[in-house]
Amino acid sequence: MTTTDPAAATSGWTSADIPDQTGRTFVVTGASSGVGRAAALELARHGAHVVMACRDVGKGDLAADAICRRHPRASVEVRALDLADLSSVRAFAAAFVEGGRGLDVLVNNAGVMGLPRSLSADGYERQFATNHLGHFALTGLLLPALSAEGVRVVTVTSSGHRAGRMRFGDLMGERRYRRFGAYFQSKLANLLFTYELQRRLARAGADAIAVACHPGVSSTALGRATPVQSWVIGLGDGLVSQPAAMGALPTLRAATDPGVRGGDCFGPRGIAEMAGPPVRVASSRASHDEEVARRLWEHSVELTGVDYGGL
Ligand SMILES: NC(=O)c1ccc[n+]([C@@H]2O[C@H](COP(=O)([O-])OP(=O)(O)OC[C@H]3O[C@@H](n4cnc5c(N)ncnc54)[C@H](OP(=O)(O)O)[C@@H]3O)[C@@H](O)[C@H]2O)c1
């Protein structure tokens, strides 16, 4: 465990620390469930307008209704977004940009874990496509809307990124596929992307920053494709895992704390970063490898056709 925030050793950041977000707009991917849903609720409770970007609009509507029942003045809307289908990502981004509403914070949260090998609509391995490529494309396509002061791109990774390796010779797992190898690779990609985006934004003199976070071990639907894992997580509920509302705190801190700097990463403070209040944490050395990040960026541009206008 590598907590790099000495102040947080004595303090515990909670949702009560979220500043008023009135007048600000957030897009949260995967807001129909788990960490994304819990983050959307808190953001709306603090006055933000939240666009809940969901693969399953019916499920998103149920989540939005639940938020509005708890907070009748919440300003939330559900829009369709399938990150594993680049045409859906393009349609979502085009509608958002054409709508003319500025975007203050993009939260790249949605994810899948431990799937048997399957392909996205574009023919890419589904975990890499959903967790990394879809968010890479979405961020690049939403850049024109990300122009206000204090703008952030927050991407949700996992402490499991430490086990990840970028296998550029076999990114799609065609020759050898391991469910968790593919997941960890995609979560390492989330960090390489965040740090590379931050470097590019800084070089361009942009006000926007890129930040990462992870929810520790949180009780959500993420393990549903892996029955054994779900059973272990279920057994550990309350022992090692924390509720989704706690797992959302690193995301909420990354998205709203005025003290956040570009390239920060937030995770839970507790043992092995599994649970606890959110603090700055250090990610693996591999996640800071600039040469690997540049290669991943180039592959991602080629695979998605989104080039960030040369950023
Ligand atoms: N829970 C943990 O312990 C843990 C640990 C480390 C990292 N994380 C990360 O936390 C993030 C949130 O996961 P969670 O734990 O909250 O899991 P979750 O409850 O399963 O939520 C995942 C969300 O992503 C959405 N999603 C999946 N595929 C999508 C696609 N193709 N397009 C758009 N949305 C899609 C899901 O929509 P549907 O409901 O329609 O499937 C759901 O809303 C993920 O990035 C995950 O890697 C979680």
The ligand as an ORCA input file, in Angstrom:
! r2SCAN-3c Opt
* xyz 0 1
  N     -16.166     -2.953     -7.605
  C     -14.856     -3.047     -7.406
  O     -14.405     -3.617     -6.407
  C     -13.903     -2.415     -8.378
  C     -12.527     -2.554     -8.130
  C     -11.633     -1.950     -8.991
  C     -12.079     -1.202    -10.065
  N     -13.412     -1.099    -10.303
  C     -13.845     -0.296    -11.454
  O     -14.953      0.500    -11.093
  C     -15.708      0.810    -12.267
  C     -17.189      0.641    -11.979
  O     -17.465     -0.718    -11.744
  P     -18.498     -1.223    -10.636
  O     -17.717     -1.945     -9.630
  O     -19.403     -0.119    -10.253
  O     -19.284     -2.356    -11.486
  P     -20.815     -2.451    -11.978
  O     -21.748     -2.325    -10.828
  O     -20.865     -3.714    -12.788
  O     -20.978     -1.184    -12.903
  C     -20.368     -1.140    -14.186
  C     -21.137     -0.183    -15.064
  O     -20.530     -0.174    -16.353
  C     -21.566     -0.327    -17.322
  N     -21.094     -0.897    -18.579
  C     -20.616     -2.135    -18.799
  N     -20.361     -2.286    -20.112
  C     -20.690     -1.136    -20.722
  C     -20.667     -0.687    -22.057
  N     -20.280     -1.464    -23.076
  N     -21.083      0.575    -22.328
  C     -21.505      1.377    -21.330
  N     -21.570      1.009    -20.049
  C     -21.157     -0.240    -19.753
  C     -22.577     -1.231    -16.639
  O     -23.807     -1.153    -17.335
  P     -24.850     -2.394    -17.247
  O     -25.416     -2.283    -15.871
  O     -25.820     -2.113    -18.344
  O     -24.062     -3.626    -17.441
  C     -22.611     -0.603    -15.265
  O     -23.412      0.542    -15.247
  C     -15.158     -0.094    -13.367
  O     -14.319      0.667    -14.218
  C     -14.342     -1.131    -12.629
  O     -13.270     -1.631    -13.402
  C     -14.343     -1.678     -9.482
*
